[in-house]
Amino acid sequence: MSHPPAPLGADAVVPLSPIGYVVTEFARPQEAPPQATLAYGDQGRVVVYEPYAGGLDGIAEGWYVWLLTWLHDQTEEETAPLQVVPRGWEKSGRTTGVYATRTPNRHNRIGLSLVRVREVKGNVLHFDGVDLVNGTPVLDIKPYSPTSDTPPESD
């Protein structure tokens, strides 16, 4: 009988490598919209490195896909707090746990953007819905699924 693997500790290193990078008009995080779904008028591209380009096969115009990214343009100070003031609460002085927010300032700088595919040409995925800065590393691309990405209706 096999035993489940032991959980990794808080100091473990999990190896990740980018499959490509984002091209946008935004140079700083403060310039980019807060969520991709609020910025479908803005266009960007994902340039997928050649060894991974075959993975774009089957992605069609009009699809929605999740971009999992590495938010590389955050400072150590921005990623350290576990208590934050969410957008819209600035004047209240209230804080909440970082995991209860969508802030990009987190210990693990993983970004999640829901974008609409305009087209795929070779190793480039053109999309609508930009909330990322130019050069953001892309870790993965996953299709959005209304049946899997929407919670079931409550009884």
PyMOL commands that set and color helices and strands:
alter all, ss='L'
color gray80, all
select helices_A, chain A and resi 29-31+36-38+50-56+76-79+98-100
alter helices_A, ss='H'
color red, helices_A
select strands_A, chain A and resi 20-23+43-48+64-70+83-84+96-97+110-121+124-128+137-143
alter strands_A, ss='S'
color yellow, strands_A
deselect
rebuild
show_as cartoon
